[in-house]
Amino acid sequence: MKRGMRPPHPGSMIKDILEGIKEETGDALTIRQVAKGLGTTPKTLSNILNEHQGISSEMAIRLSEAFGSNPDFWLKLQRDFELWHAEKKVNRSNIEHFWPVAKHGLQPA
């Protein structure tokens, strides 16, 4: 992953979607309403919206069903967010190189 701009957290995407719903319909959904609709707690949803918690595969399925997307979209957001932060933390110069996997044809499908 490139070390450019910080990728969005899934919570910020959910906020954008909820703001879009409000602009389009005039209805502001509460955290309680959205949490209930997703089958989770308001606390969990609040933690995700405030970027204090990531999303699980199960939550990705719930979000994709609720917002007409697919789970891969949500999981990619989460993965990119986590990987961007990990790239900033991990000191690669201290890691020993054992075997170049790509050279031996062991790439993911």
Order of alpha helices (4+ residues) and beta strands (2+ residues): alpha-alpha-alpha-alpha-alpha
